[in-house]
Amino acid sequence: MPSPSRNIPAAAAKPQRVLACILCQSRKVKCDRNFPCSNCVKSGATCVPAGSIARQRRRRFPERELLDRLRRYEGLLRHNKIDFEPLHPSSTTDQSNPVAEGNCFELSSKIQAIDIASSVESPESEHVDDTPNSKTINIWHVMNQRSQSPSEDGETDVDEYDVDKELHADIRLTNVKTALSHLFEDDDDGRFNFGARSDIDPITLHPSQVDMIRIWQIYLDNVNPLLKVTHTPTLQTRIIAAAADLASATPQLQALMFGIYCVSMLTLSDDECITLFGNKCGDLLRKFQLGCRQALLRSGVLRTDDRDCLTALFLYLLSTKPRAEPRSLSTNLAVAIRLAQHMGLHSEDLNSKHTALEAEMRRRIWWSLVLLDTRVAEMSDFKCSILLPGWDCKPPSNIHDFDLGTETKTPPAPHEMITESTFAVVRCELANFVRHSGYWLAFNNPCLMPLARRPPVGSSPAGDELAVIENLVEEKYLKFCNPANPIHFMIVWMARGYLAKHRMLAHYARHARAPSKQTEDQRDLALGYALTLFECDTKLLSSPLTKVFTWFTMTVLQFPFQAYIHVVQDLARRPTTKLAGRAWAVMSANYTVRFTHWLGSDDNPLANIISRIVLQAWEARRAAVPSETETVPGIVESMMNRKQAGMTPDYSHLPSWIQQGTTSNDDSWMPVPIPAPMPMMSFDTFDPAYNFAWPDPMSNMQDTSSAEMSMDSMNWGNTEWSSLRGGGQGW
């Protein structure tokens, strides 16, 4: 029987590759691979095919071979969790435990043992590192690895080496991005967000040089201590140079300057603005916002990779917040966040590859976008903000701006005392803890609950995961604050108010499935959180130290709407609770400072909604404690005066359930049974477990048995939110 190998056709054999002739290889010119080739014919030289003699191999550079071996050894050390000092330290390498010189022999022995052990492993044992600190795989690097890798025998053919080198130069990511940019350079990006490009030159919209410096100083005093999205030492030099010659300033820098103008106008009253600039704040703000939009359009904002341009966009969006409809602002913020992700600001691995200054500023602008997006998401009835696990950008460092310079290579160590950036750092560290907390994920994205970080056993009381971050912030920052310093004052009461708000949310999450089974002590605990939130908000608004920062408290920090609803419900349900007296006093104090900014307009519907439910709670108190000598709380007295004055606001822009309630002429303010506290994090998108009923504040008050209505029936999604911001402030 014939052998099977004899039946294989000769045509199936792989043809031998035709290589360049010896002379063309030595000259490094392209050979047509005909013999004799055209190059040898022209030069009259003898054409010798490369296959006719032993093929010469090009030896690899010793340095390259050494580096490859070092990388392999470092990979083995990391895989076996052995501390060492890497050749090129990275952000994921623990630099706090370098190998001492005296341990070199021990390290060498371990390397040798690991090398021998790994040499017997199967090639199929390779796997992708799926640990939490793994670096993101770059697809462009992976695709180009073949062109950079040697052949299996450790040597590379000359032709293959040269061709691979040329291919690698052509398919670099920068080349591809440049080609795509030229391909779509006629795209009029930004029209949808900022309108069409105007013929107005942004240079004509800048203020005078004197006013530029004046606005810059206002920014440094009123805005920069809270946001820290710009680096004062380097930016100030650029602004002074631009003020002297605006024509030479780049569109990106001009956009950033306009953004600074815009947000600075938020911090001034009309009287201050007229005194300083001879014009009202609103007029100047609209002028500067137009200039910012035009400069952003000229910067190609929707395809930018320039941090100045992104910072300008952030400042512009922040300046629109007091008057912007929250849902549209949330959409525009999503654009800014996607731009930041394109730039890699969300990735600590990418941030660490920049200089110390650039990396720190990237972290600051990313976290500023995240915090603003979270606040606007609450106002726009949207649960899933970007404040969730899924990115690893570190919070900013507690350092001064002068600790960083353009030549700084090593990141400075964080200070253990209060610095000029501490306010922003504390906000970021609190939010960074919250985004990994179980209660936050339960409200916003339960699918991510497996990623929640549990506090170490014994680090906090059972079920109190916020105790860890509270103790950390108190010991690390708050105990060093001087209450007489305005920014220190802001740090203390902002942090404590933030923690009180989230303790309320954690309480709601714990009792969401059985709110009626709470004990009196548990209800008092939740009421205490709400009162603490009131007290912190009142201190921030009433202190003369924080007058220049009032814009931030009113625009960026949260109006304690959750606290109002929680306290009023609890007081109506438990009018004689031991905290009732404190609750009425604290709520009255907050109402005085908060609604001073609101009650200038008689048609503010939010103020009228709160008025009605507060008066119901007070009637419940009077029914339970019939005493003629009890002092009427300030909030109740103010609301009664408004009611008796016959203020009849226009509710035509509100949902029908509010319009119907406001037509009632019944003045019998009877007490209404109000159930247990409910989570007010959002309005019409609660999970079924969070479907707490609450009384319709506009309903007819005579029928107390049917005065409750489901929160889901309140169609807040159709509310015209701009009408709820009397005086230009967010709720």
Secondary structure as the mmCIF struct_conf table of DSSP 4:
data_model
#
loop_
_struct_conf.conf_type_id
_struct_conf.id
_struct_conf.beg_label_comp_id
_struct_conf.beg_label_asym_id
_struct_conf.beg_label_seq_id
_struct_conf.end_label_comp_id
_struct_conf.end_label_asym_id
_struct_conf.end_label_seq_id
HELX_RH_3T_P HELX_RH_3T_P1 PRO A 4 ASN A 7
BEND BEND1 ILE A 8 ILE A 8
HELX_RH_3T_P HELX_RH_3T_P2 ALA A 10 ALA A 12
BEND BEND2 ALA A 13 ALA A 13
HELX_LH_PP_P HELX_LH_PP_P1 LYS A 14 CYS A 21
HELX_RH_AL_P HELX_RH_AL_P1 ILE A 22 ARG A 27
TURN_TY1_P TURN_TY1_P1 LYS A 28 LYS A 28
BEND BEND3 PHE A 35 PRO A 36
HELX_RH_AL_P HELX_RH_AL_P2 SER A 38 SER A 43
TURN_TY1_P TURN_TY1_P2 GLY A 44 GLY A 44
HELX_LH_PP_P HELX_LH_PP_P2 ALA A 45 CYS A 47
HELX_RH_3T_P HELX_RH_3T_P3 ALA A 50 SER A 52
BEND BEND4 ILE A 53 ILE A 53
HELX_LH_PP_P HELX_LH_PP_P3 ALA A 54 GLN A 56
STRN STRN1 ARG A 58 ARG A 58
HELX_LH_PP_P HELX_LH_PP_P4 ARG A 59 PHE A 61
HELX_RH_AL_P HELX_RH_AL_P3 PRO A 62 HIS A 79
TURN_TY1_P TURN_TY1_P3 ASN A 80 LYS A 81
BEND BEND5 LEU A 87 HIS A 88
TURN_TY1_P TURN_TY1_P4 SER A 91 THR A 92
BEND BEND6 THR A 93 THR A 93
TURN_TY1_P TURN_TY1_P5 GLN A 95 SER A 96
BEND BEND7 ASN A 97 ASN A 97
HELX_LH_PP_P HELX_LH_PP_P5 PRO A 98 ALA A 100
HELX_RH_3T_P HELX_RH_3T_P4 GLU A 101 ASN A 103
HELX_RH_AL_P HELX_RH_AL_P4 CYS A 104 SER A 119
TURN_TY1_P TURN_TY1_P6 VAL A 120 VAL A 120
BEND BEND8 GLU A 121 GLU A 121
HELX_RH_3T_P HELX_RH_3T_P5 PRO A 123 SER A 125
BEND BEND9 THR A 131 THR A 131
TURN_TY1_P TURN_TY1_P7 PRO A 132 ASN A 133
HELX_LH_PP_P HELX_LH_PP_P6 SER A 134 ILE A 137
HELX_RH_AL_P HELX_RH_AL_P5 ILE A 139 GLN A 148
BEND BEND10 SER A 149 SER A 149
HELX_LH_PP_P HELX_LH_PP_P7 PRO A 150 SER A 151
TURN_TY1_P TURN_TY1_P8 GLU A 152 ASP A 153
BEND BEND11 GLY A 154 GLY A 154
STRN STRN2 THR A 156 THR A 156
HELX_RH_AL_P HELX_RH_AL_P6 VAL A 158 ASP A 170
BEND BEND12 ILE A 171 ILE A 171
HELX_RH_AL_P HELX_RH_AL_P7 LEU A 173 LEU A 183
TURN_TY1_P TURN_TY1_P9 PHE A 184 ASP A 186
TURN_TY1_P TURN_TY1_P10 ASP A 189 GLY A 190
HELX_RH_AL_P HELX_RH_AL_P8 ARG A 191 PHE A 194
BEND BEND13 ALA A 196 ALA A 196
HELX_LH_PP_P HELX_LH_PP_P8 ARG A 197 SER A 198
BEND BEND14 ASP A 199 ILE A 200
HELX_RH_3T_P HELX_RH_3T_P6 PRO A 202 LEU A 205
BEND BEND15 HIS A 206 HIS A 206
HELX_RH_AL_P HELX_RH_AL_P9 GLN A 209 ILE A 218
HELX_RH_PI_P HELX_RH_PI_P1 TYR A 219 VAL A 223
HELX_RH_AL_P HELX_RH_AL_P10 ASN A 224 LEU A 227
BEND BEND16 THR A 230 THR A 230
HELX_RH_AL_P HELX_RH_AL_P11 THR A 232 ALA A 244
HELX_RH_3T_P HELX_RH_3T_P7 LEU A 246 SER A 248
BEND BEND17 ALA A 249 ALA A 249
HELX_RH_AL_P HELX_RH_AL_P12 PRO A 251 MET A 265
TURN_TY1_P TURN_TY1_P11 LEU A 266 THR A 267
BEND BEND18 LEU A 268 LEU A 268
HELX_RH_AL_P HELX_RH_AL_P13 ASP A 270 PHE A 277
BEND BEND19 GLY A 278 ASN A 279
HELX_RH_AL_P HELX_RH_AL_P14 CYS A 281 ARG A 298
TURN_TY1_P TURN_TY1_P12 SER A 299 GLY A 300
HELX_RH_3T_P HELX_RH_3T_P8 VAL A 301 ARG A 303
HELX_RH_AL_P HELX_RH_AL_P15 ARG A 307 THR A 320
TURN_TY1_P TURN_TY1_P13 LYS A 321 ARG A 323
BEND BEND20 ALA A 324 ALA A 324
HELX_RH_AL_P HELX_RH_AL_P16 PRO A 326 HIS A 342
TURN_TY1_P TURN_TY1_P14 MET A 343 HIS A 346
HELX_RH_AL_P HELX_RH_AL_P17 GLU A 348 ASN A 351
TURN_TY1_P TURN_TY1_P15 SER A 352 LYS A 353
BEND BEND21 HIS A 354 HIS A 354
HELX_RH_AL_P HELX_RH_AL_P18 ALA A 356 MET A 379
TURN_TY1_P TURN_TY1_P16 SER A 380 ASP A 381
BEND BEND22 ILE A 386 ILE A 386
BEND BEND23 LEU A 388 GLY A 390
HELX_LH_PP_P HELX_LH_PP_P9 CYS A 393 SER A 397
BEND BEND24 ASN A 398 ASN A 398
HELX_RH_3T_P HELX_RH_3T_P9 ASP A 401 ASP A 403
TURN_TY1_P TURN_TY1_P17 THR A 406 GLU A 407
BEND BEND25 THR A 410 THR A 410
HELX_LH_PP_P HELX_LH_PP_P10 PRO A 411 HIS A 415
BEND BEND26 GLU A 416 MET A 417
TURN_TY1_P TURN_TY1_P18 GLU A 420 SER A 421
HELX_RH_AL_P HELX_RH_AL_P19 THR A 422 VAL A 434
TURN_TY1_P TURN_TY1_P19 ARG A 435 HIS A 436
HELX_RH_AL_P HELX_RH_AL_P20 GLY A 438 ASN A 444
HELX_RH_3T_P HELX_RH_3T_P10 PRO A 446 LEU A 451
HELX_LH_PP_P HELX_LH_PP_P11 ALA A 452 PRO A 456
TURN_TY1_P TURN_TY1_P20 VAL A 457 GLY A 458
BEND BEND27 SER A 459 SER A 460
TURN_TY1_P TURN_TY1_P21 ALA A 462 GLY A 463
TURN_TY1_P TURN_TY1_P22 GLU A 465 GLU A 465
HELX_RH_AL_P HELX_RH_AL_P21 LEU A 466 LYS A 476
TURN_TY1_P TURN_TY1_P23 TYR A 477 TYR A 477
HELX_RH_3T_P HELX_RH_3T_P11 LEU A 478 PHE A 480
TURN_TY1_P TURN_TY1_P24 PRO A 483 ALA A 484
BEND BEND28 ASN A 485 ASN A 485
HELX_RH_AL_P HELX_RH_AL_P22 PRO A 486 ARG A 510
TURN_TY1_P TURN_TY1_P25 HIS A 511 HIS A 511
BEND BEND29 ALA A 512 ARG A 513
HELX_RH_3T_P HELX_RH_3T_P12 PRO A 515 LYS A 517
HELX_RH_AL_P HELX_RH_AL_P23 GLU A 520 SER A 542
HELX_RH_3T_P HELX_RH_3T_P13 PRO A 544 PHE A 549
HELX_RH_AL_P HELX_RH_AL_P24 THR A 550 THR A 555
TURN_TY1_P TURN_TY1_P26 VAL A 556 VAL A 556
BEND BEND30 LEU A 557 LEU A 557
HELX_LH_PP_P HELX_LH_PP_P12 GLN A 558 PHE A 559
HELX_RH_AL_P HELX_RH_AL_P25 PHE A 561 ARG A 573
TURN_TY1_P TURN_TY1_P27 PRO A 575 THR A 576
TURN_TY1_P TURN_TY1_P28 LYS A 578 LEU A 579
HELX_RH_AL_P HELX_RH_AL_P26 ALA A 580 ARG A 594
TURN_TY1_P TURN_TY1_P29 PHE A 595 GLY A 600
BEND BEND31 SER A 601 SER A 601
TURN_TY1_P TURN_TY1_P30 ASP A 602 ASP A 603
HELX_RH_AL_P HELX_RH_AL_P27 PRO A 605 ALA A 624
BEND BEND32 VAL A 625 VAL A 625
TURN_TY1_P TURN_TY1_P31 GLU A 628 THR A 629
BEND BEND33 GLU A 630 GLU A 630
HELX_LH_PP_P HELX_LH_PP_P13 THR A 631 PRO A 633
HELX_RH_AL_P HELX_RH_AL_P28 GLY A 634 GLN A 644
TURN_TY1_P TURN_TY1_P32 ALA A 645 GLY A 646
TURN_TY1_P TURN_TY1_P33 SER A 652 HIS A 653
BEND BEND34 LEU A 654 LEU A 654
HELX_RH_AL_P HELX_RH_AL_P29 SER A 656 THR A 662
TURN_TY1_P TURN_TY1_P34 THR A 663 THR A 663
BEND BEND35 ALA A 676 ALA A 676
BEND BEND36 MET A 681 MET A 681
BEND BEND37 PHE A 683 ASP A 684
HELX_RH_3T_P HELX_RH_3T_P14 PRO A 688 TYR A 690
STRN STRN3 ALA A 693 PRO A 695
TURN_TY1_P TURN_TY1_P35 PRO A 697 MET A 698
BEND BEND38 SER A 699 SER A 699
TURN_TY1_P TURN_TY1_P36 MET A 701 GLN A 702
HELX_RH_3T_P HELX_RH_3T_P15 THR A 704 SER A 706
STRN STRN4 GLU A 708 SER A 710
HELX_RH_3T_P HELX_RH_3T_P16 MET A 711 SER A 713
BEND BEND39 MET A 714 MET A 714
HELX_RH_3T_P HELX_RH_3T_P17 TRP A 716 ASN A 718
BEND BEND40 THR A 719 THR A 719
HELX_RH_3T_P HELX_RH_3T_P18 TRP A 721 LEU A 724
HELX_RH_3T_P HELX_RH_3T_P19 GLY A 726 GLY A 728
#
